[in-house]
Amino acid sequence: MKKRIVSLLLCLCLAVGLLPAGALAAPVSYVALGDSITTGYGLDEGEKAFPQLLAEANGLDLTDLAEDGLTGAELSAALQTDKELQQAVAGADIITVTIGGNDLMNALYQGLAEAYNQFASTALTPQQVQQMLATGQMTPSQMATLLTSVEWVLASQEFSAAVADMGKALAGIVGALRQLNPEGKLAVACQYNPYGHLENTLTQPMVDAFEVALMVVNAQLKEAFALLGESGYVDVYTPFAQAEEDPCNAKFNSMTDFDLDFHPNAYGHQLIAQAMAGALGLKAPGEEEEKPGFPDVPEEEWYAGAVAYVSEKGMMNGMPDGRFAPGDSLTRAEVAQTLYNLEGKPAVTGAATFTDLPDQWYQDSIAWAQETGVVDGYEGNVFRPNRDVTREEFAQMMYNYAAYKKCDLTAVGDLSQFPDGDKVGEWALPAMAWANGNGLINGHDDGTLAPGGDTTRAEAAGILMRFDQNLVQK
């Protein structure tokens, strides 16, 4: 009998040993929560919502628990009472959430109905307003009245109160998710402007009003993550705003030919999937296993390895046209973004106070840099984001970041070995000596240090790689 048992065990071990390694690994569990953005409302047959795209690209075990029309308050309440939902969340490796759009639009429909009914003989309900805007079934006169009311509604106290309520719900959702699942990867999409690509003078006031409202709404979500020390805020606003084609179903050709459906189309879902993948460290749909190099970085160049290193680790990105631009000078905004990337893009608690920051892409990084003291501004409360950074300025910024990270600052180099070592500004001497002593900044081929010369992107890549290898990983 014992021999039979031993033989059976040996057979089982042999059978298990012959299985592919992946057959023994549990699939990665992915739970998608939220509203009709997650369900894929408005997509044509055969088109896929972003959770499906993510799951297929990464082999995830998807459980889609989103519901059309769900509000932040409803999801927050469900996370407190729905046992099945709680169990699914607790067991998930990855959780994505899209929520808040219905809160905003419901408040808008309510306000538009109230504004319209002040002047119209036949009253409309918020549900009727929603249906009419989505289907285009209204008279030009009705459309004109509603369009002129949007800006007023979005600036009203009632809408502001709805935004505040939504902010509380978002904080409750993030907190509940973390309480149920402290270890899983969490990604919550911010709000995008569904009408940002409408090019019509009649709709421009509505587009502008939405921009103002979304700044407040997305700040609420950022604050919810910051208070909890989380980093799961996913920026989908920027890729939608910078999209080469319309990412949403909305259109407006005339007062009689329009559709103000706010849901993303298939291209929009691709953008959301890419943003979510970046935040979660997943492969984006359509992304190759091996990321291609940059066309302007030949393998034989001295900086090729450093560029590959910082690109792979997410410290530096390429240009919108796919180049790395190794010979371009690094700007102050790019330095802030690079160090912010190196830090892991932590949540920020507020906006930067500088008065010359018009672009969206660097807002968080400069706010973080100002808050931590890594990069300072100039007199007059300006940052000068597009100003090129000299080599001694970059050394100072890296020195500030090293101090913030509590790295070893004792090693110093002898700057007198360089023929222009005496050209280093007195304010930058400690930082430049430290950077040279740690092998971060060395001389050029002609032996000069060139402290006042611009820092190229190729040089920055090398400095960042050596900083990560020599100091951070020690």
C-alpha positions, -999 to +999 in steps of 0.1 A: +000+000+000+028+024+009+045+017-024+013+026-043+011+059-025+047+067-031+043+058-068+012+080-071+030+110-055+059+106-078+036+106-108+019+137-096+052+155-091+063+145-126+030+157-141+033+190-123+069+194-134+059+190-170+033+218-168+043+252-183+054+276-156+025+299-164+000+271-158+008+272-121+006+310-117-027+324-106-041+349-131-039+386-122-073+397-110-086+430-124-118+446-111-132+476-131-155+498-112-175+529-120-199+543-145-208+541-182-172+551-192-161+517-179-190+498-193-183+512-228-216+530-233-218+546-267-194+523-285-204+506-317-208+469-319-174+452-319-156+481-303-141+475-269-140+496-237-107+504-220-110+476-194-113+450-221-083+466-240-062+465-208-072+430-199-065+416-234-031+434-237-019+421-203-037+387-199-057+400-169-087+382-154-113+410-158-144+414-136-164+444-148-187+457-120-194+491-135-230+504-140-244+529-164-255+560-147-237+553-114-228+584-093-200+589-068-224+588-039-239+555-051-205+538-055-193+551-021-224+537-005-221+504-023-185+499-011-199+502+024-228+478+021-225+455-009-208+423+004-202+408-031-186+441-043-165+442-011-153+407-017-144+413-053-125+445-044-106+428-015-094+400-038-083+422-067-047+427-078-057+457-099-086+481-095-096+509-120-124+534-114-142+560-136-167+580-116-180+615-112-191+622-147-228+615-139-225+637-108-214+666-129-238+661-158-268+655-135-261+688-118-258+704-152-291+690-164-308+701-132-295+736-136-303+738-173-339+726-167-343+753-140-328+780-162-349+770-192-381+768-172-378+804-161-385+816-196-403+788-214-441+782-214-436+744-213-414+731-185-387+705-190-374+680-165-336+673-161-342+639-177-358+656-208-329+680-211-305+651-210-324+632-237-328+662-259-291+671-258-281+635-265-304+630-294-306+664-309-344+664-307-351+700-299-358+733-317-330+758-325-347+781-300-345+756-273-309+748-281-299+784-281-315+789-246-297+759-232-264+768-247-265+803-232-274+789-198-245+764-195-219+790-185-243+804-158-251+770-145-215+758-142-207+790-123-237+787-099-236+780-062-257+749-068-232+734-092-203+743-068-222+725-041-226+694-063-189+695-070-181+697-033-204+667-027-187+648-054-153+656-038-165+641-006-177+610-024-144+606-042-125+608-009-148+582+005-144+559-025-106+560-024-106+555+013-130+526+012-110+509-016-078+511+003-095+499+035-108+468+016-076+463-004-044+479+011-020+462-014-037+462-048-028+486-076-054+514-078-060+538-107-088+564-107-094+584-139-099+622-136-125+640-157-119+650-193-136+677-213-160+659-237-166+690-257-130+702-260-128+694-297-160+711-308-150+739-331-180+762-332-184+797-319-219+788-306-204+761-283-172+779-273-187+795-241-198+760-230-164+745-238-147+773-217-171+769-188-164+732-187-126+738-186-131+760-155-154+734-138-130+705-146-101+723-130-120+724-097-133+688-101-099+673-108-084+692-080-109+675-057-098+641-068-061+650-065-067+662-030-085+630-021-054+610-031-030+635-014-048+632+019-045+594+018-009+595+005-019+576-026-006+579-061-035+564-081-047+596-098-047+590-135-046+620-158-069+614-188-077+651-192-043+659-209-044+631-235-079+640-244-070+677-247-040+669-269-057+642-290-051+645-327-087+635-334-120+638-315-119+613-286-156+617-278-190+611-294-201+647-292-205+668-323-220+702-332-225+712-368-254+735-363-285+742-341-303+713-358-274+689-363-257+680-330-251+653-304-237+663-270-232+628-258-202+630-234-190+594-237-157+586-253-155+568-287-132+539-295-103+563-299-110+578-265-111+544-249-077+537-264-064+569-248-079+560-214-064+525-217-030+540-224-032+564-194-043+536-171-016+513-183+011+539-177-002+545-142-004+508-134+029+498-150+010+476-175+015+472-213-006+496-232-029+481-260-009+477-292+024+482-274+052+460-285+069+438-259+102+455-267+099+493-267+116+506-298+145+530-294+144+566-305+152+573-342+177+601-333+197+580-308+221+557-327+233+527-307+270+537-311+265+572-295+280+577-260+246+586-246+226+557-261+228+535-230+219+564-207+189+574-228+177+538-229+181+536-191+162+568-182+135+560-208+129+525-195+127+537-159+103+565-168+127+593-157+127+610-191+103+607-221+107+615-257+092+643-277+056+642-292+071+633-326+089+603-312+124+617-310+145+620-279+162+652-291+195+645-273+211+677-284+183+700-272+188+720-241+169+710-210+144+735-196+135+742-160+101+726-165+117+695-179+140+693-149+111+695-125+092+669-145+122+646-146+129+647-109+091+643-102+092+612-124+123+599-105+104+604-073+075+582-086+050+611-093+038+615-057+004+632-050+007+669-045-013+688-019-018+720-038-009+741-069+023+759-074+021+796-065+042+809-095+024+833-118+040+821-151+028+785-155+003+784-184+008+748-195-010+718-179+016+691-183+041+705-157+016+718-131+020+688-107+058+685-111+065+722-105+041+722-075+060+692-061+094+709-068+083+741-051+068+722-021+100+701-016+125+729-023+141+709-051+137+737-077+134+773-066+118+802-085+129+837-092+122+871-078+087+883-087+072+849-080+080+835-114+094+801-123+105+806-160+095+771-170+109+774-206+143+788-196+173+766-205+192+751-176+230+755-173+253+727-161+259+743-127+221+750-123+214+713-130+241+703-105+223+725-079+189+710-086+204+674-084+221+685-051+188+698-038+171+665-047+198+644-031+195+664+001+157+659+000+163+621-005+189+622+024+216+609+001+253+611+010+266+646+003+301+642+017+320+631-015+334+662-033+356+666-064+385+689-070+372+715-094+407+731-098+416+702-121+395+719-148+409+749-166+375+767-161+368+754-126+371+789-113+342+799-135+317+780-113+294+805-095+301+808-058+265+798-051+269+765-071+304+755-058+291+729-032+267+714-056+292+712-085+319+697-063+295+671-050+283+663-086+318+659-098+329+639-067+301+614-073+309+611-111+277+628-121+292+657-140+326+654-156+346+675-180+340+677-218+364+662-243+385+694-242+389+691-205+366+720-196+338+718-171+316+745-189+295+753-158+276+781-176+269+760-207+235+746-213+226+711-201+216+689-231+190+662-228+217+636-236+239+650-207+209+650-184+202+613-192+238+604-183+237+624-150+203+609-140+215+573-148+247+578-127+228+594-099+203+565-098+231+539-099+257+556-077+235+571-050+199+559-050+206+522-054+235+521-030 
